[in-house]
Amino acid sequence: MNRTWTSLLTASLMSLTINSHAATLLVGSYTDGASQGIYRYQFDDKAGRIDSTPLQVVKSVSPSWLVLSADQRQLFTVNETPQGHASSFSISSKGEIKPLNQVATQGDEPTHASLSRDQRYLFVANYAVNPDPGGSLVVIPVTKDGTLKPVVQQARHKASGVNPERQAGAHVHSLVLSPDGQHLYASDLGADKVFIYRYDGASADHPLTAAIPASVALPPGSGPRHLLFDAKGRHAYLTLEMNAEVVMFDVQDGNLIERQRLPLTERQEAAAKAAGGLHLSADGRFLYVSNRGTANEIVVFSVGKQDGQLTFLQRRPVEGDHPREFALDPSDNFLLVANQKSNQIVVIRRDPRSGKLLETVQTLQQDAPSDLKFIE
């Protein structure tokens, strides 16, 4: 084999090696500053580094939460503005994102969304900063090509009013489906409750009905934010934003039975209590929870194999301000943090055996990142 062919073969093998470790990272953001919307990056899951030059920038107004369809060929976002919208996009086989359409969410500042298991409906949480009329959840039909139709159902909750500044109105912060797709759980920060709905995909205009019991009460003034189920749906975990706590539940016939509640910080000042997102490792052995405010940490817990209960392992600074969201990469060897207020994405190495977070691998400047999703 001559030298030219040897060089070409070597270059091809190097290219294959590089591409075999590449994943696609999507970044949602707030566009009040320099950000333009959705950013598509290449992530090397061997080195733990994001290519600093985005593959694509999709202009969109404050797409603060991203939702991928089951086949990862459609993308949905909430546009977190005073007059809320939800947007849909197609994703080509090459990863290119193209806008499809946008609809009003009939509420203000939508912060979260999820797809029904049958992919027929997008559920959107209108947080609504203004207490009048307050937050709501809405149901938006999705066509087979990913186009959104107008809202067909809306539900509102009664606020607890415990904290007069933050709980004068309902503030639906997240909507999460059970793994079997039969129940939708609405965490309402303003009501101090998680509301439970049964899902019926056969009902075209009213797919959600209140379950029995219809809600689970949390401590007054605690502010439930994000809920997460384990893979089998036997246990669930919830962040209480205003108390900076994580709650562990057993799941029985759709109901949430509280078994454990743990603090995310030892500090008592209110400024250090701002619990955010939470994610399980792929093997379900470790839970990671963000706490923002003046704490700015990721808190790590081990998960009991049989009972799902949590044991504290570590508090790891995020080396930035306001970790709005974070994500584990497809290899499960790295944890990426979207530090919204310090305009950066921080990549931290993770030890899969111990679950602990190790050294920082990269800090990428990114204006106001709010959500991170991987396309595998």
C-alpha positions in Angstrom: 0.0 0.0 0.0 1.5 3.4 -1.0 1.9 6.3 1.3 -1.0 8.2 -0.1 -3.5 5.4 0.4 -2.1 4.8 3.9 -2.6 8.5 4.8 -6.2 8.4 3.4 -7.0 5.2 5.4 -5.5 6.7 8.6 -7.6 9.9 8.1 -10.8 7.9 7.5 -10.2 5.7 10.6 -9.5 8.8 12.7 -12.8 10.4 11.4 -14.7 7.2 12.3 -13.2 7.2 15.7 -14.1 10.9 16.3 -17.7 10.5 15.0 -18.2 7.4 17.1 -17.9 9.5 20.2 -20.1 12.4 18.9 -23.5 13.2 20.3 -25.8 16.1 19.5 -26.5 18.6 22.3 -29.5 20.9 22.1 -29.5 24.1 24.3 -32.6 26.1 25.0 -32.1 29.6 26.3 -33.6 32.9 27.3 -33.3 35.6 24.6 -33.5 38.8 26.7 -29.8 39.3 26.1 -27.5 38.0 23.4 -28.9 34.6 22.9 -30.9 33.9 19.7 -32.8 30.8 20.8 -31.9 27.1 20.2 -28.3 26.0 19.8 -27.2 22.7 18.3 -23.7 21.6 19.3 -21.5 18.5 18.8 -20.5 16.8 22.1 -17.5 14.4 22.3 -18.6 11.9 25.0 -15.1 10.5 25.2 -13.3 13.7 25.9 -16.3 15.4 27.6 -16.1 18.5 25.5 -18.6 20.6 23.5 -17.4 21.9 20.2 -17.4 25.7 20.8 -18.8 26.4 17.3 -22.5 25.5 17.1 -23.7 23.3 14.3 -26.8 25.4 14.0 -28.6 28.3 15.7 -32.4 28.4 15.4 -33.9 31.8 16.1 -36.8 31.5 18.6 -38.0 33.7 21.5 -37.0 32.3 24.9 -37.3 28.6 24.1 -36.6 27.8 27.8 -37.7 24.1 27.8 -37.1 21.5 25.1 -39.0 18.3 24.5 -38.0 15.6 22.0 -40.4 13.1 20.4 -39.9 9.4 21.0 -38.1 9.0 17.6 -36.1 12.2 18.1 -37.3 13.6 14.8 -39.5 16.3 16.3 -38.7 19.0 18.8 -41.1 21.1 20.9 -40.4 24.1 23.0 -42.2 26.5 25.3 -41.6 30.2 24.6 -41.4 31.6 28.1 -42.8 35.1 27.5 -45.6 37.1 29.1 -47.9 35.9 26.3 -46.8 32.3 26.2 -46.5 30.1 23.1 -45.4 26.6 22.3 -43.4 25.9 19.1 -42.7 22.8 17.0 -39.8 21.9 14.8 -38.8 19.0 12.6 -35.3 17.3 12.9 -33.9 15.8 9.7 -31.8 12.7 9.5 -28.7 14.9 9.4 -29.9 16.7 12.6 -31.0 20.0 11.0 -33.8 21.7 12.8 -36.6 23.4 10.9 -39.5 25.3 12.4 -43.0 23.9 11.8 -45.5 26.2 13.7 -46.4 27.9 16.9 -49.6 28.2 19.0 -50.6 30.3 22.0 -50.6 28.5 25.4 -53.5 30.6 26.7 -51.3 31.5 29.7 -48.2 33.4 30.7 -44.6 32.4 31.1 -44.8 28.6 30.2 -41.9 26.9 31.9 -42.2 23.2 31.1 -43.8 20.7 28.7 -44.1 17.0 28.1 -45.5 14.6 25.4 -48.1 12.0 26.0 -46.7 8.5 25.6 -48.8 8.0 22.4 -47.3 11.4 21.1 -50.8 12.8 20.5 -50.7 15.7 23.0 -48.2 18.2 24.3 -48.9 19.2 28.0 -47.7 22.7 28.8 -47.2 24.3 32.2 -48.1 28.0 32.3 -46.2 29.3 35.3 -47.6 32.8 35.1 -45.7 35.3 37.3 -48.8 37.5 37.7 -51.1 35.8 40.3 -54.2 37.0 38.5 -55.3 34.8 36.8 -52.3 32.7 37.8 -50.8 29.6 36.2 -52.5 26.7 34.4 -51.9 23.5 32.6 -53.0 23.2 29.0 -53.4 20.3 26.5 -52.3 20.9 22.9 -52.9 18.3 20.1 -50.0 17.2 18.0 -50.4 15.9 14.5 -48.3 13.1 13.1 -45.9 15.5 11.3 -45.4 17.4 14.6 -47.6 20.4 13.9 -49.4 21.8 16.9 -53.1 22.6 17.0 -54.8 25.1 19.4 -55.4 24.3 23.1 -58.3 21.9 23.7 -58.2 21.7 27.5 -57.1 23.9 30.4 -57.0 23.3 34.1 -56.4 25.8 37.0 -55.6 25.2 40.6 -56.3 27.1 43.8 -53.2 28.8 45.4 -52.2 28.1 49.0 -51.4 31.8 49.7 -48.9 30.8 52.4 -46.2 33.0 50.9 -48.0 36.2 49.9 -45.2 37.2 47.5 -44.8 33.9 45.6 -48.0 32.0 46.3 -50.8 34.5 45.8 -51.7 32.6 42.6 -51.2 29.1 41.1 -47.9 28.5 39.4 -47.7 25.3 37.5 -44.0 24.5 37.2 -43.8 21.1 35.6 -46.0 18.4 34.0 -44.6 14.8 34.1 -46.1 11.6 32.8 -45.9 8.3 34.7 -43.7 5.8 32.9 -46.8 3.8 31.9 -48.3 7.0 30.4 -51.6 6.6 32.4 -51.2 9.6 34.8 -50.0 13.2 34.4 -48.6 14.9 37.5 -48.7 18.7 37.8 -46.3 20.3 40.3 -47.8 23.6 41.4 -45.4 25.8 43.3 -48.2 28.2 44.2 -50.6 25.6 45.5 -48.1 23.5 47.5 -49.5 20.4 45.8 -48.9 17.9 43.1 -52.1 17.4 41.1 -52.8 14.0 39.6 -54.7 13.5 36.3 -55.7 10.4 34.5 -54.9 10.4 30.8 -57.3 9.0 28.1 -55.9 9.4 24.6 -59.2 8.3 23.1 -60.9 11.6 24.2 -60.2 14.2 21.5 -61.1 17.3 23.5 -60.8 16.2 27.1 -58.0 13.7 27.6 -57.3 14.6 31.2 -59.6 13.9 34.2 -58.9 14.3 37.9 -57.6 11.1 39.5 -58.6 9.8 42.9 -57.0 11.2 45.0 -56.8 14.3 42.9 -53.7 15.7 44.6 -50.9 15.2 47.1 -50.2 18.0 49.6 -46.7 19.2 50.4 -45.6 21.3 53.4 -47.1 24.8 53.4 -44.8 27.3 51.6 -42.5 24.6 50.2 -43.2 25.2 46.5 -43.1 21.9 44.6 -41.2 22.3 41.3 -40.0 19.2 39.4 -41.0 15.5 39.6 -39.1 12.5 38.4 -39.9 8.8 38.2 -37.5 5.9 38.3 -37.5 3.6 35.2 -40.1 1.1 36.6 -42.4 3.8 38.0 -42.2 2.3 41.5 -40.7 5.5 43.1 -40.7 9.2 42.4 -38.7 12.2 43.5 -39.8 15.8 43.8 -37.9 19.0 44.4 -39.4 21.6 46.8 -38.0 24.8 45.4 -38.7 27.2 48.3 -37.7 24.7 51.1 -34.7 23.4 49.1 -35.7 19.8 49.8 -36.1 16.6 47.9 -39.0 14.2 48.6 -39.0 10.5 47.8 -42.3 8.7 47.2 -43.6 5.2 46.7 -46.0 5.0 43.8 -49.2 3.0 44.3 -52.0 2.9 41.8 -51.0 6.4 40.6 -50.9 7.9 44.1 -47.7 9.3 45.6 -46.9 8.0 49.2 -44.3 10.1 50.9 -41.5 8.1 52.4 -38.6 10.5 52.9 -37.8 14.2 52.8 -34.2 15.5 52.8 -32.6 18.9 52.8 -30.4 20.1 49.9 -28.4 22.5 52.1 -27.5 23.0 55.7 -27.7 26.8 55.3 -30.9 28.3 56.8 -31.1 31.7 54.9 -33.8 31.8 52.3 -31.4 33.0 49.6 -29.7 29.6 49.7 -32.9 27.7 49.1 -33.9 27.4 45.4 -34.2 23.8 44.4 -34.3 23.2 40.7 -34.0 20.2 38.4 -33.2 16.5 39.2 -32.1 13.5 37.2 -31.2 9.9 37.8 -28.2 8.1 36.4 -28.9 5.7 33.6 -28.5 2.7 36.0 -30.8 4.3 38.5 -28.3 4.1 41.3 -27.7 7.9 41.9 -29.9 11.0 42.0 -28.6 14.4 41.1 -30.4 17.6 42.3 -29.7 21.2 41.6 -29.9 24.0 44.3 -29.6 27.5 43.0 -29.7 30.8 44.9 -26.6 31.5 46.8 -25.8 27.8 47.1 -25.3 27.0 43.4 -24.6 23.3 43.9 -25.4 19.9 42.5 -26.4 17.6 45.4 -25.7 13.8 44.9 -27.6 11.0 46.6 -27.3 7.2 46.3 -30.6 5.4 45.6 -31.6 2.3 47.6 -31.9 -0.7 45.2 -35.0 -2.1 46.8 -36.8 0.8 48.6 -35.6 3.7 46.4 -34.7 5.7 49.5 -31.9 8.3 49.3 -28.6 8.6 51.1 -26.5 11.8 50.8 -23.2 11.5 49.0 -21.9 14.9 47.9 -22.4 18.6 47.3 -20.6 19.9 44.3 -20.4 23.6 43.3 -21.4 24.3 39.8 -18.8 27.0 39.4 -21.3 29.5 38.1 -24.6 31.2 39.0 -28.1 29.7 38.8 -28.0 26.2 37.5 -31.4 26.3 35.8 -31.1 22.8 34.4 -28.5 20.1 33.9 -28.2 16.8 32.0 -26.2 13.6 32.0 -24.6 12.8 28.6 -25.4 9.6 26.7 -22.2 7.9 28.1 -23.2 8.8 31.7 -19.6 9.9 32.3 -20.3 13.6 32.3 -22.8 16.0 33.8 -23.5 19.3 32.0 -24.8 22.3 33.9 -26.7 25.2 32.3 -25.7 28.2 34.5 -28.3 30.7 33.4 -27.1 33.9 35.2 -23.4 33.4 34.6 -23.9 32.6 30.9 -22.1 29.3 30.7 -22.4 25.5 30.3 -20.1 23.6 32.7 -19.0 20.1 31.9 -18.2 18.0 35.0 -16.7 14.5 34.9 -18.6 11.8 36.7 -17.5 8.6 38.3 -20.1 5.9 37.3 -19.1 3.6 40.1 -19.2 6.0 43.1 -21.7 8.4 41.5 -19.6 11.3 42.6 -18.9 14.4 40.5 -15.2 15.0 39.8 -13.2 17.7 38.1 -14.5 20.3 35.6 -13.6 19.4 32.1 -14.9 22.5 30.2 -16.6 25.8 30.7 -18.3 27.0 27.5 -19.7 30.5 27.3 -23.3 30.5 26.3 -25.8 33.3 26.9 -28.6 32.5 29.4 -28.8 28.7 28.9 -32.0 27.2 30.4 -32.3 23.5 29.2 -30.1 20.8 27.8 -31.2 17.8 25.8 -29.2 15.2 23.9 -30.0 13.6 20.6 -28.5 10.1 20.5 
